[in-house]
Amino acid sequence: MYFPYLRGRQNELLCLRELLEVDRLYSTIIPIIEPVRCNSTFFTTLKKFIEADRKIIIIKNPKVGKFRSDYEELKKKIEDETNEVKKLEETLINYKELLNNSHIISGYLCDDKVISQCLDGKKNVKDIVLINTGIDTFGYYEEYGSKLEAVYTFIPKDEDFKDEVFGETVILEDVYVKAKRNVDYIESPDELFSRNHLVYRKRGYVG
């Protein structure tokens, strides 16, 4: 499996929709979206995945962008009882229905708060994806093991970390070499991106 990790910017969302429409987003690909804005493009994209009977992972505690503040602002407009209150309420209800659809897998960037909610039963760890962007949460897996077995657990490419994770484990690695300027990509020769897609199964990962 391949899990491309994308910011929910308009270009990325439109790209995913176009790939779906031309049947080029293969079943072995499940995108992860860290949403940056709460807008119609984002939710239209979710709707397209649902209609296509495809899974997508949405990070519910994004660390970038304005998704949370946009969402709260929408709720505040409803509370203020503006002239368009009915339309806004319908929009918010539709958004919630999309986010709760079975095709939308909830993903969480792991931190102390998320891990505690999983251990306390406030989040059903069996229904979510846990994304560890660094090794700072390693101690939780070492201590609690199977209690943190999620649908998928994303970890850095670290054998010690993997040994402590129960269930389906995915390599999380950014191997893209960024250039200072766009023009530098034209001048640079082709370079190796990654061999993970060839060796992940041998290393005991599912993606």
Z-matrix of the N, CA and C atoms (Angstrom, degrees):
N
C 1 1.463
C 2 1.521 1 109.77
N 3 1.330 2 114.73 1 150.21
C 4 1.461 3 120.78 2 176.76
C 5 1.522 4 108.24 3 -124.79
N 6 1.330 5 116.18 4 131.46
C 7 1.459 6 122.17 5 -177.23
C 8 1.534 7 109.29 6 -121.87
N 9 1.327 8 118.13 7 83.61
C 10 1.467 9 119.00 8 178.20
C 11 1.525 10 110.48 9 -65.60
N 12 1.329 11 116.05 10 129.49
C 13 1.463 12 122.68 11 -177.17
C 14 1.526 13 107.43 12 -98.34
N 15 1.330 14 116.73 13 115.72
C 16 1.458 15 121.34 14 -174.03
C 17 1.519 16 111.30 15 -126.52
N 18 1.314 17 116.30 16 146.06
C 19 1.458 18 120.98 17 166.44
C 20 1.526 19 107.10 18 -74.50
N 21 1.317 20 117.04 19 148.32
C 22 1.463 21 119.21 20 -177.44
C 23 1.508 22 112.91 21 -84.55
N 24 1.331 23 116.62 22 46.50
C 25 1.461 24 119.55 23 176.04
C 26 1.522 25 109.41 24 -77.20
N 27 1.325 26 115.35 25 161.50
C 28 1.466 27 119.53 26 -173.04
C 29 1.527 28 112.09 27 -58.41
N 30 1.333 29 118.15 28 -43.79
C 31 1.466 30 120.02 29 -177.56
C 32 1.519 31 111.88 30 -62.24
N 33 1.350 32 116.52 31 -41.95
C 34 1.469 33 120.18 32 179.13
C 35 1.521 34 110.96 33 -64.06
N 36 1.332 35 116.22 34 -42.14
C 37 1.467 36 120.74 35 -179.03
C 38 1.529 37 111.06 36 -66.05
N 39 1.313 38 116.40 37 -43.59
C 40 1.467 39 120.07 38 179.17
C 41 1.527 40 110.59 39 -64.90
N 42 1.326 41 116.63 40 -35.64
C 43 1.466 42 120.60 41 177.93
C 44 1.524 43 110.50 42 -63.23
N 45 1.336 44 117.15 43 -45.29
C 46 1.464 45 120.82 44 179.00
C 47 1.527 46 111.05 45 -61.40
N 48 1.324 47 116.18 46 -42.98
C 49 1.464 48 119.75 47 179.82
C 50 1.526 49 111.35 48 -62.91
N 51 1.318 50 116.41 49 -41.86
C 52 1.462 51 119.99 50 -179.99
C 53 1.530 52 111.03 51 -65.39
N 54 1.330 53 117.00 52 -41.17
C 55 1.460 54 120.48 53 178.09
C 56 1.528 55 111.37 54 -62.40
N 57 1.325 56 116.33 55 -37.94
C 58 1.470 57 120.10 56 176.43
C 59 1.525 58 110.61 57 -63.80
N 60 1.319 59 115.21 58 -46.09
C 61 1.467 60 120.73 59 -175.40
C 62 1.526 61 112.47 60 -63.03
N 63 1.342 62 117.05 61 -32.94
C 64 1.469 63 119.92 62 -179.22
C 65 1.527 64 111.34 63 -99.64
N 66 1.329 65 115.79 64 11.62
C 67 1.467 66 122.44 65 175.60
C 68 1.530 67 112.10 66 58.28
N 69 1.324 68 116.12 67 44.01
C 70 1.466 69 120.77 68 178.63
C 71 1.533 70 112.12 69 -113.72
N 72 1.321 71 116.97 70 2.24
C 73 1.461 72 120.31 71 176.72
C 74 1.525 73 106.35 72 -99.08
N 75 1.305 74 116.28 73 94.34
C 76 1.457 75 121.47 74 -168.29
C 77 1.529 76 112.05 75 -68.92
N 78 1.322 77 115.48 76 159.70
C 79 1.462 78 121.21 77 -175.11
C 80 1.525 79 112.67 78 -65.30
N 81 1.330 80 117.20 79 -16.29
C 82 1.466 81 121.16 80 178.15
C 83 1.527 82 111.97 81 -84.18
N 84 1.335 83 116.67 82 4.55
C 85 1.469 84 121.72 83 -179.18
C 86 1.523 85 109.49 84 -115.18
N 87 1.329 86 116.36 85 123.76
C 88 1.467 87 122.06 86 173.39
C 89 1.525 88 107.10 87 -122.51
N 90 1.331 89 118.31 88 106.31
C 91 1.460 90 119.74 89 -178.72
C 92 1.530 91 111.74 90 -69.75
N 93 1.329 92 114.83 91 150.05
C 94 1.461 93 122.71 92 169.89
C 95 1.523 94 107.00 93 -111.74
N 96 1.329 95 116.07 94 128.03
C 97 1.457 96 120.02 95 178.82
C 98 1.525 97 109.51 96 -116.41
N 99 1.321 98 115.46 97 124.35
C 100 1.469 99 120.57 98 168.39
C 101 1.528 100 105.97 99 -99.16
N 102 1.334 101 117.65 100 99.66
C 103 1.470 102 119.79 101 -171.68
C 104 1.524 103 111.99 102 -67.67
N 105 1.340 104 115.25 103 140.13
C 106 1.465 105 120.23 104 178.75
C 107 1.528 106 111.91 105 -108.97
N 108 1.338 107 117.37 106 -19.64
C 109 1.466 108 121.04 107 177.70
C 110 1.524 109 109.89 108 -140.33
N 111 1.309 110 115.57 109 146.53
C 112 1.467 111 121.53 110 174.73
C 113 1.523 112 106.64 111 -96.90
N 114 1.334 113 116.48 112 93.09
C 115 1.462 114 119.83 113 -176.75
C 116 1.525 115 110.65 114 -143.27
N 117 1.307 116 116.00 115 176.25
C 118 1.461 117 121.22 116 -174.26
C 119 1.521 118 112.23 117 -65.70
N 120 1.338 119 117.98 118 -33.09
C 121 1.465 120 120.43 119 179.86
C 122 1.525 121 110.81 120 -61.33
N 123 1.326 122 115.85 121 -43.15
C 124 1.464 123 120.77 122 179.21
C 125 1.523 124 110.76 123 -60.78
N 126 1.324 125 117.05 124 -48.97
C 127 1.459 126 119.46 125 -175.91
C 128 1.529 127 112.64 126 -74.72
N 129 1.324 128 117.67 127 -29.06
C 130 1.468 129 120.15 128 173.92
C 131 1.522 130 110.25 129 -64.91
N 132 1.325 131 116.50 130 -36.54
C 133 1.462 132 121.26 131 177.46
C 134 1.528 133 110.52 132 -64.42
N 135 1.324 134 117.08 133 -44.14
C 136 1.467 135 120.33 134 176.70
C 137 1.527 136 110.77 135 -59.40
N 138 1.315 137 115.53 136 -41.88
C 139 1.471 138 120.19 137 -179.99
C 140 1.528 139 110.84 138 -61.59
N 141 1.328 140 117.09 139 -38.62
C 142 1.466 141 121.16 140 179.22
C 143 1.527 142 110.93 141 -64.02
N 144 1.328 143 117.36 142 -39.18
C 145 1.463 144 120.67 143 178.24
C 146 1.525 145 110.85 144 -66.43
N 147 1.316 146 116.49 145 -40.12
C 148 1.466 147 120.66 146 178.68
C 149 1.526 148 110.01 147 -64.07
N 150 1.329 149 116.78 148 -46.13
C 151 1.467 150 121.41 149 -179.85
C 152 1.530 151 111.62 150 -62.86
N 153 1.334 152 116.27 151 -32.36
C 154 1.465 153 120.80 152 -179.65
C 155 1.523 154 112.19 153 -86.11
N 156 1.334 155 117.18 154 2.03
C 157 1.473 156 122.49 155 -178.97
C 158 1.522 157 110.78 156 58.74
N 159 1.325 158 115.46 157 45.27
C 160 1.463 159 121.79 158 -178.54
C 161 1.523 160 110.58 159 -121.72
N 162 1.321 161 115.53 160 149.68
C 163 1.452 162 121.78 161 178.97
C 164 1.532 163 110.32 162 -89.13
N 165 1.319 164 114.87 163 150.00
C 166 1.455 165 121.45 164 173.24
C 167 1.523 166 107.10 165 -148.88
N 168 1.328 167 116.44 166 143.07
C 169 1.463 168 121.75 167 179.97
C 170 1.520 169 108.69 168 -100.97
N 171 1.338 170 116.22 169 125.77
C 172 1.456 171 121.38 170 178.45
C 173 1.523 172 108.91 171 -114.34
N 174 1.326 173 116.23 172 124.93
C 175 1.460 174 120.43 173 178.48
C 176 1.522 175 108.96 174 -76.02
N 177 1.326 176 115.79 175 119.97
C 178 1.464 177 121.67 176 -175.00
C 179 1.533 178 112.88 177 -87.46
N 180 1.312 179 117.69 178 -10.64
C 181 1.475 180 119.80 179 176.10
C 182 1.533 181 109.64 180 -126.51
N 183 1.343 182 116.65 181 61.97
C 184 1.468 183 119.87 182 -176.99
C 185 1.523 184 111.73 183 -60.13
N 186 1.330 185 115.40 184 144.99
C 187 1.467 186 121.23 185 -179.92
C 188 1.520 187 112.33 186 -100.87
N 189 1.328 188 116.91 187 -4.52
C 190 1.463 189 120.56 188 -178.40
C 191 1.527 190 108.96 189 -125.41
N 192 1.342 191 115.56 190 164.83
C 193 1.453 192 120.05 191 173.08
C 194 1.515 193 114.50 192 75.44
N 195 1.353 194 115.04 193 -164.59
C 196 1.465 195 121.97 194 -173.33
C 197 1.521 196 112.75 195 -124.84
N 198 1.336 197 117.69 196 24.10
C 199 1.462 198 119.14 197 -174.82
C 200 1.524 199 111.24 198 -58.09
N 201 1.323 200 117.13 199 -49.51
C 202 1.462 201 120.76 200 -176.38
C 203 1.525 202 111.63 201 -63.03
N 204 1.335 203 116.76 202 -44.29
C 205 1.469 204 119.42 203 -179.22
C 206 1.530 205 110.89 204 -68.24
N 207 1.344 206 117.34 205 -36.17
C 208 1.469 207 120.42 206 175.96
C 209 1.528 208 110.63 207 -60.97
N 210 1.337 209 115.87 208 -43.95
C 211 1.465 210 121.47 209 -178.38
C 212 1.522 211 110.34 210 -64.81
N 213 1.339 212 116.39 211 -44.09
C 214 1.465 213 120.73 212 179.47
C 215 1.520 214 110.91 213 -65.22
N 216 1.328 215 116.85 214 -36.08
C 217 1.460 216 120.75 215 178.43
C 218 1.526 217 110.92 216 -65.55
N 219 1.331 218 116.65 217 -38.05
C 220 1.460 219 120.85 218 177.01
C 221 1.528 220 110.67 219 -62.56
N 222 1.334 221 116.34 220 -43.64
C 223 1.467 222 119.82 221 178.00
C 224 1.525 223 111.53 222 -63.92
N 225 1.335 224 116.24 223 -38.29
C 226 1.464 225 120.43 224 -179.20
C 227 1.528 226 110.70 225 -65.36
N 228 1.334 227 116.86 226 -37.66
C 229 1.458 228 120.15 227 178.38
C 230 1.523 229 110.53 228 -61.60
N 231 1.329 230 115.96 229 -37.59
C 232 1.463 231 120.26 230 178.10
C 233 1.525 232 110.27 231 -66.25
N 234 1.330 233 116.26 232 -43.21
C 235 1.461 234 121.16 233 -179.58
C 236 1.527 235 111.62 234 -64.85
N 237 1.334 236 116.88 235 -30.77
C 238 1.461 237 121.22 236 -179.82
C 239 1.522 238 112.54 237 -75.25
N 240 1.338 239 116.62 238 -6.31
C 241 1.461 240 122.85 239 177.59
C 242 1.525 241 112.13 240 53.77
N 243 1.283 242 115.04 241 57.58
C 244 1.458 243 119.76 242 175.34
C 245 1.525 244 109.10 243 -73.52
N 246 1.309 245 115.39 244 176.77
C 247 1.468 246 120.29 245 -178.83
C 248 1.521 247 112.17 246 -63.66
N 249 1.317 248 116.43 247 -25.17
C 250 1.451 249 119.81 248 -176.93
C 251 1.520 250 111.41 249 -102.03
N 252 1.327 251 116.55 250 27.36
C 253 1.460 252 120.23 251 -174.09
C 254 1.524 253 112.51 252 -58.28
N 255 1.324 254 117.95 253 -41.23
C 256 1.464 255 120.64 254 -177.68
C 257 1.524 256 110.87 255 -64.18
N 258 1.322 257 116.76 256 -44.12
C 259 1.455 258 121.32 257 179.59
C 260 1.529 259 110.24 258 -63.58
N 261 1.337 260 117.07 259 -41.88
C 262 1.457 261 121.20 260 179.97
C 263 1.527 262 111.19 261 -65.03
N 264 1.326 263 115.84 262 -40.83
C 265 1.469 264 119.75 263 178.71
C 266 1.526 265 111.08 264 -62.07
N 267 1.326 266 115.84 265 -43.43
C 268 1.461 267 120.10 266 178.74
C 269 1.531 268 110.74 267 -62.67
N 270 1.333 269 115.69 268 -40.48
C 271 1.467 270 120.33 269 178.14
C 272 1.523 271 110.61 270 -60.98
N 273 1.327 272 117.18 271 -46.37
C 274 1.457 273 121.66 272 -178.48
C 275 1.524 274 111.19 273 -64.22
N 276 1.334 275 117.06 274 -40.82
C 277 1.467 276 121.20 275 178.40
C 278 1.530 277 110.09 276 -63.23
N 279 1.336 278 116.34 277 -43.34
C 280 1.468 279 120.24 278 178.85
C 281 1.530 280 111.56 279 -62.74
N 282 1.331 281 115.73 280 -39.85
C 283 1.460 282 120.21 281 178.34
C 284 1.528 283 110.49 282 -61.58
N 285 1.325 284 116.18 283 -45.84
C 286 1.474 285 120.60 284 -178.87
C 287 1.526 286 110.70 285 -62.99
N 288 1.326 287 116.86 286 -40.32
C 289 1.470 288 120.84 287 179.34
C 290 1.525 289 111.00 288 -62.97
N 291 1.328 290 116.50 289 -40.51
C 292 1.458 291 120.05 290 178.71
C 293 1.524 292 110.65 291 -64.76
N 294 1.332 293 116.95 292 -45.79
C 295 1.466 294 120.68 293 -177.87
C 296 1.528 295 112.28 294 -65.53
N 297 1.333 296 116.25 295 -25.51
C 298 1.465 297 120.31 296 -179.12
C 299 1.523 298 113.05 297 -94.04
N 300 1.335 299 117.28 298 1.06
C 301 1.463 300 120.54 299 179.68
C 302 1.533 301 110.56 300 -65.68
N 303 1.313 302 116.53 301 148.06
C 304 1.468 303 121.23 302 -176.30
C 305 1.537 304 112.75 303 -65.56
N 306 1.327 305 118.08 304 -18.99
C 307 1.464 306 120.77 305 178.04
C 308 1.530 307 111.73 306 -77.76
N 309 1.317 308 116.16 307 -16.96
C 310 1.457 309 121.19 308 -178.39
C 311 1.523 310 108.46 309 -96.47
N 312 1.329 311 116.21 310 111.99
C 313 1.457 312 121.08 311 179.31
C 314 1.523 313 108.78 312 -92.55
N 315 1.325 314 116.51 313 127.56
C 316 1.467 315 120.59 314 -179.81
C 317 1.525 316 109.92 315 -77.57
N 318 1.322 317 115.14 316 126.51
C 319 1.455 318 121.01 317 176.80
C 320 1.519 319 109.96 318 -114.58
N 321 1.329 320 116.47 319 148.13
C 322 1.460 321 120.86 320 179.61
C 323 1.517 322 110.23 321 -133.97
N 324 1.317 323 115.54 322 130.98
C 325 1.448 324 121.11 323 171.44
C 326 1.523 325 107.47 324 -72.82
N 327 1.312 326 117.06 325 120.43
C 328 1.462 327 120.84 326 -171.94
C 329 1.526 328 112.09 327 -69.47
N 330 1.304 329 114.22 328 130.72
C 331 1.456 330 122.17 329 170.14
C 332 1.526 331 106.45 330 -148.65
N 333 1.303 332 117.67 331 -179.36
C 334 1.465 333 120.89 332 -176.88
C 335 1.527 334 111.69 333 -57.24
N 336 1.339 335 115.97 334 -40.01
C 337 1.468 336 120.54 335 -177.65
C 338 1.531 337 111.16 336 -64.22
N 339 1.328 338 116.90 337 -48.79
C 340 1.471 339 120.89 338 -177.92
C 341 1.521 340 110.91 339 -63.93
N 342 1.329 341 117.34 340 -44.90
C 343 1.461 342 120.91 341 179.47
C 344 1.526 343 110.16 342 -60.46
N 345 1.326 344 117.12 343 -43.07
C 346 1.470 345 120.75 344 179.46
C 347 1.519 346 111.31 345 -62.83
N 348 1.344 347 117.17 346 -40.37
C 349 1.468 348 120.84 347 178.79
C 350 1.524 349 111.35 348 -64.34
N 351 1.330 350 116.86 349 -35.40
C 352 1.471 351 120.64 350 177.45
C 353 1.526 352 110.21 351 -68.23
N 354 1.296 353 116.75 352 -44.30
C 355 1.467 354 120.78 353 -178.34
C 356 1.522 355 112.06 354 -69.45
N 357 1.347 356 116.14 355 -30.49
C 358 1.476 357 120.77 356 -180.00
C 359 1.520 358 112.65 357 -84.29
N 360 1.341 359 117.22 358 -6.16
C 361 1.462 360 120.76 359 -179.10
C 362 1.511 361 114.34 360 84.02
N 363 1.337 362 118.42 361 7.17
C 364 1.462 363 121.27 362 178.43
C 365 1.529 364 110.93 363 -73.96
N 366 1.319 365 116.21 364 -24.65
C 367 1.464 366 121.74 365 171.02
C 368 1.522 367 107.15 366 -122.19
N 369 1.339 368 116.11 367 135.47
C 370 1.458 369 120.50 368 176.87
C 371 1.519 370 108.35 369 -82.08
N 372 1.318 371 115.84 370 101.13
C 373 1.463 372 120.67 371 -172.89
C 374 1.528 373 111.99 372 -61.46
N 375 1.328 374 117.57 373 -23.64
C 376 1.468 375 121.13 374 -179.06
C 377 1.528 376 112.51 375 -71.92
N 378 1.355 377 116.83 376 -13.03
C 379 1.463 378 120.84 377 -176.26
C 380 1.524 379 113.39 378 -108.96
N 381 1.313 380 117.85 379 0.14
C 382 1.459 381 119.80 380 -172.38
C 383 1.528 382 111.46 381 -124.33
N 384 1.322 383 113.98 382 171.23
C 385 1.463 384 122.14 383 174.91
C 386 1.522 385 107.78 384 -110.49
N 387 1.329 386 116.11 385 133.71
C 388 1.464 387 121.23 386 177.54
C 389 1.521 388 109.23 387 -108.90
N 390 1.322 389 115.94 388 129.00
C 391 1.454 390 121.70 389 -175.13
C 392 1.527 391 109.29 390 -117.66
N 393 1.322 392 115.79 391 111.27
C 394 1.462 393 122.29 392 178.77
C 395 1.522 394 108.40 393 -100.31
N 396 1.323 395 117.23 394 108.42
C 397 1.456 396 120.53 395 -176.71
C 398 1.525 397 112.19 396 -84.01
N 399 1.320 398 117.00 397 -12.72
C 400 1.461 399 121.82 398 178.46
C 401 1.513 400 109.85 399 -146.92
N 402 1.314 401 116.06 400 -173.81
C 403 1.472 402 119.78 401 -177.36
C 404 1.527 403 112.26 402 -95.84
N 405 1.337 404 117.89 403 8.69
C 406 1.457 405 120.14 404 -176.86
C 407 1.529 406 112.91 405 -68.79
N 408 1.335 407 118.64 406 -17.21
C 409 1.472 408 121.03 407 178.13
C 410 1.528 409 112.09 408 -99.08
N 411 1.313 410 116.80 409 5.60
C 412 1.463 411 121.17 410 -178.43
C 413 1.532 412 112.14 411 -53.38
N 414 1.323 413 117.01 412 -41.58
C 415 1.462 414 121.44 413 -177.31
C 416 1.513 415 113.46 414 -58.80
N 417 1.330 416 117.71 415 -34.57
C 418 1.464 417 120.77 416 178.77
C 419 1.523 418 110.83 417 -63.77
N 420 1.320 419 117.03 418 -43.08
C 421 1.469 420 120.79 419 -179.86
C 422 1.524 421 110.44 420 -68.50
N 423 1.307 422 115.42 421 -37.69
C 424 1.461 423 120.51 422 178.75
C 425 1.528 424 110.49 423 -62.70
N 426 1.339 425 116.40 424 -35.53
C 427 1.463 426 120.72 425 -176.39
C 428 1.523 427 113.23 426 -87.95
N 429 1.351 428 117.01 427 -39.73
C 430 1.467 429 119.70 428 -170.43
C 431 1.525 430 114.33 429 -107.64
N 432 1.327 431 117.51 430 -16.03
C 433 1.459 432 121.75 431 172.28
C 434 1.514 433 115.20 432 47.58
N 435 1.334 434 117.29 433 -114.73
C 436 1.465 435 123.28 434 -172.10
C 437 1.517 436 113.55 435 -62.99
N 438 1.328 437 118.62 436 -19.05
C 439 1.468 438 120.88 437 178.71
C 440 1.529 439 111.16 438 -66.74
N 441 1.325 440 116.56 439 -15.24
C 442 1.466 441 121.25 440 -179.78
C 443 1.528 442 111.72 441 -111.92
N 444 1.328 443 117.15 442 24.86
C 445 1.463 444 120.81 443 179.35
C 446 1.526 445 109.88 444 -77.65
N 447 1.334 446 116.02 445 108.60
C 448 1.463 447 122.75 446 -176.40
C 449 1.526 448 110.83 447 -101.45
N 450 1.339 449 116.25 448 178.98
C 451 1.470 450 120.81 449 174.94
C 452 1.526 451 108.99 450 -56.69
N 453 1.330 452 116.05 451 -50.73
C 454 1.463 453 123.40 452 170.83
C 455 1.523 454 107.05 453 -138.81
N 456 1.317 455 116.05 454 144.39
C 457 1.459 456 120.84 455 173.35
C 458 1.518 457 108.23 456 -120.43
N 459 1.320 458 116.06 457 118.67
C 460 1.458 459 121.76 458 179.63
C 461 1.520 460 108.81 459 -93.97
N 462 1.334 461 116.21 460 130.98
C 463 1.459 462 120.76 461 -179.66
C 464 1.522 463 109.34 462 -139.00
N 465 1.343 464 116.92 463 158.31
C 466 1.463 465 119.09 464 171.39
C 467 1.529 466 109.47 465 -61.15
N 468 1.322 467 117.33 466 158.94
C 469 1.467 468 120.37 467 179.77
C 470 1.526 469 108.52 468 -70.85
N 471 1.329 470 114.95 469 88.38
C 472 1.458 471 121.55 470 -173.64
C 473 1.525 472 108.26 471 -143.52
N 474 1.315 473 117.15 472 115.13
C 475 1.466 474 120.90 473 -174.88
C 476 1.527 475 112.20 474 -65.17
N 477 1.337 476 117.03 475 -36.93
C 478 1.470 477 119.45 476 178.45
C 479 1.523 478 110.76 477 -63.33
N 480 1.334 479 116.53 478 -42.90
C 481 1.465 480 121.27 479 178.91
C 482 1.527 481 109.14 480 -61.97
N 483 1.332 482 116.40 481 -47.87
C 484 1.467 483 120.43 482 -176.97
C 485 1.525 484 111.66 483 -59.41
N 486 1.319 485 117.03 484 -35.84
C 487 1.465 486 120.80 485 -178.79
C 488 1.522 487 112.77 486 -62.65
N 489 1.343 488 117.01 487 -21.73
C 490 1.469 489 120.71 488 -177.65
C 491 1.527 490 113.27 489 -98.03
N 492 1.330 491 116.91 490 -5.25
C 493 1.463 492 120.83 491 -176.15
C 494 1.519 493 110.61 492 -96.69
N 495 1.326 494 116.32 493 131.27
C 496 1.462 495 122.05 494 175.79
C 497 1.528 496 108.93 495 -93.70
N 498 1.331 497 116.24 496 146.67
C 499 1.461 498 120.47 497 174.66
C 500 1.523 499 113.18 498 87.37
N 501 1.330 500 114.89 499 -155.99
C 502 1.465 501 122.68 500 -172.59
C 503 1.533 502 110.89 501 -79.00
N 504 1.323 503 116.29 502 117.64
C 505 1.465 504 121.66 503 -176.49
C 506 1.521 505 110.31 504 -112.90
N 507 1.329 506 115.27 505 138.16
C 508 1.471 507 121.50 506 -177.35
C 509 1.527 508 109.03 507 -124.39
N 510 1.343 509 115.91 508 137.19
C 511 1.463 510 120.44 509 175.29
C 512 1.527 511 109.15 510 -71.74
N 513 1.328 512 116.15 511 127.98
C 514 1.464 513 121.27 512 174.13
C 515 1.524 514 107.68 513 -112.48
N 516 1.325 515 115.65 514 109.67
C 517 1.460 516 119.53 515 -176.27
C 518 1.521 517 110.42 516 -149.69
N 519 1.315 518 115.82 517 133.06
C 520 1.462 519 121.12 518 175.27
C 521 1.516 520 107.83 519 -101.56
N 522 1.325 521 116.15 520 103.78
C 523 1.464 522 120.46 521 -176.60
C 524 1.531 523 112.40 522 -103.70
N 525 1.331 524 115.97 523 8.21
C 526 1.464 525 120.23 524 -177.86
C 527 1.528 526 110.04 525 -75.60
N 528 1.323 527 116.26 526 125.39
C 529 1.467 528 121.47 527 178.63
C 530 1.524 529 108.08 528 -89.40
N 531 1.326 530 116.27 529 112.28
C 532 1.464 531 120.44 530 -176.08
C 533 1.522 532 111.24 531 -84.70
N 534 1.317 533 114.10 532 137.01
C 535 1.467 534 120.40 533 175.85
C 536 1.529 535 109.13 534 -94.11
N 537 1.320 536 115.95 535 157.29
C 538 1.465 537 119.71 536 -179.48
C 539 1.521 538 111.85 537 -69.55
N 540 1.345 539 115.81 538 -37.25
C 541 1.464 540 121.03 539 -178.72
C 542 1.528 541 109.48 540 -129.30
N 543 1.315 542 116.49 541 152.52
C 544 1.471 543 120.21 542 179.39
C 545 1.529 544 111.92 543 -60.54
N 546 1.313 545 115.41 544 -36.43
C 547 1.472 546 119.18 545 -177.75
C 548 1.526 547 110.86 546 -64.27
N 549 1.321 548 117.74 547 -24.25
C 550 1.462 549 120.79 548 -179.43
C 551 1.526 550 112.15 549 -64.62
N 552 1.327 551 117.50 550 -25.36
C 553 1.468 552 119.78 551 178.80
C 554 1.525 553 110.99 552 -67.29
N 555 1.330 554 117.13 553 -33.06
C 556 1.465 555 120.91 554 178.85
C 557 1.521 556 110.14 555 -68.24
N 558 1.321 557 115.38 556 -38.12
C 559 1.456 558 120.48 557 -175.57
C 560 1.527 559 112.85 558 -79.46
N 561 1.333 560 116.89 559 -20.72
C 562 1.463 561 120.32 560 -176.98
C 563 1.519 562 111.00 561 -83.70
N 564 1.312 563 118.23 562 142.71
C 565 1.478 564 120.45 563 174.73
C 566 1.529 565 109.56 564 -73.88
N 567 1.326 566 116.17 565 165.49
C 568 1.462 567 119.69 566 175.71
C 569 1.521 568 109.26 567 -60.64
N 570 1.327 569 115.84 568 144.12
C 571 1.456 570 119.62 569 -179.58
C 572 1.522 571 109.82 570 -135.94
N 573 1.325 572 116.32 571 158.71
C 574 1.463 573 121.59 572 179.70
C 575 1.519 574 109.92 573 -63.09
N 576 1.323 575 116.69 574 129.63
C 577 1.463 576 121.18 575 177.55
C 578 1.521 577 110.45 576 -89.61
N 579 1.328 578 116.56 577 -58.30
C 580 1.457 579 120.20 578 -178.91
C 581 1.525 580 109.46 579 -169.47
N 582 1.331 581 115.74 580 153.05
C 583 1.463 582 121.48 581 173.18
C 584 1.531 583 110.27 582 -109.34
N 585 1.318 584 117.04 583 7.45
C 586 1.467 585 120.37 584 -176.63
C 587 1.523 586 112.37 585 -57.35
N 588 1.340 587 116.01 586 -37.17
C 589 1.463 588 119.30 587 -177.49
C 590 1.528 589 112.15 588 -67.38
N 591 1.327 590 116.52 589 -17.23
C 592 1.463 591 120.91 590 179.33
C 593 1.531 592 112.88 591 -93.91
N 594 1.335 593 116.18 592 -26.92
C 595 1.474 594 119.32 593 -169.97
C 596 1.523 595 114.22 594 -119.38
N 597 1.344 596 118.77 595 -2.58
C 598 1.469 597 118.92 596 -173.23
C 599 1.523 598 112.65 597 -60.53
N 600 1.330 599 118.17 598 -37.38
C 601 1.466 600 120.16 599 179.98
C 602 1.535 601 110.91 600 -67.55
N 603 1.330 602 116.64 601 -40.91
C 604 1.462 603 120.08 602 178.94
C 605 1.522 604 111.16 603 -60.73
N 606 1.314 605 115.73 604 -29.63
C 607 1.473 606 120.63 605 -178.16
C 608 1.525 607 112.43 606 -89.59
N 609 1.336 608 116.32 607 1.57
C 610 1.457 609 119.38 608 175.04
C 611 1.521 610 115.26 609 89.43
N 612 1.332 611 116.91 610 15.37
C 613 1.466 612 120.94 611 177.70
C 614 1.532 613 110.07 612 -100.36
N 615 1.350 614 116.36 613 161.92
C 616 1.472 615 119.97 614 177.07
C 617 1.525 616 111.08 615 -103.00
N 618 1.326 617 117.73 616 -3.74
C 619 1.467 618 119.34 617 179.89
C 620 1.510 619 111.57 618 -173.39
